[in-house]
Amino acid sequence: MVLMAAKLIGAGLSTIALAGVGAGIGTVFAALITSVARNPHLMKQLFGYAILGFALTEAIALFALMMAFLILFTF
């Protein structure tokens, strides 16, 4: 019983990283909007950088969810 509670608490704590990921994705696209507003001619290059930033930030979310599932289903 105590082990199951500890697993649930650990899985919940490992998903705290998702809040940071949400803020990070918002920051990436807010910077894209600001940059395009300042220099519209670089839209294509800036969009590529924004997608790269989004993908790297989203990878952190996948790692956090993977850790939560590992805690829940393997220990």
C-alpha positions, 0 to 999 in steps of 0.5 A, spaced: 500 500 500 505 504 501 509 502 495 503 504 491 502 511 494 510 512 493 509 510 486 503 515 485 507 521 488 513 520 484 509 519 478 506 526 479 512 529 481 515 527 475 510 531 471 511 537 474 516 538 468 510 539 463 509 546 466 516 548 464 515 545 457 508 549 456 512 555 458 518 554 454 513 553 448 510 559 449 516 563 450 519 560 443 513 562 439 512 569 443 519 570 441 518 568 434 512 573 433 516 579 436 522 577 431 517 577 425 514 583 427 521 587 427 524 583 421 518 580 416 524 578 411 527 573 415 520 569 417 522 563 413 529 562 417 526 564 424 520 559 423 525 554 422 529 556 428 522 556 432 520 549 430 527 547 432 526 550 439 519 547 439 521 540 438 527 540 443 522 543 448 517 538 446 523 532 447 523 534 454 516 533 455 516 526 452 522 525 457 518 527 463 512 523 461 517 517 460 519 517 467 512 518 469 510 511 466 517 508 468 515 509 475 508 507 474 509 501 471 516 498 472 518 499 479 
